[in-house]
């Protein structure tokens, strides 16, 4: 069975366009696998334990997060 994981397209990711520079995908991840060091920094993922639930992808207003099969 293929596994899925979230990836960030940094060409589309612009935290300055999100409210207060805070990535909404960080708050949406139920497993807290996405981190943002400071507001306006791009989010960083831990893809090795991502289960591909798509919550972060749905929360990203810029469409910068996608779920891919690995």
Secondary structure, DSSP 8 states (H G I E B T S, - for coil): ---EEEEE-TTT--GGGSGGG--HHHHH-TT--EE-SSTTS--EE-GGG-----HHHHH-TT--EEEEE-
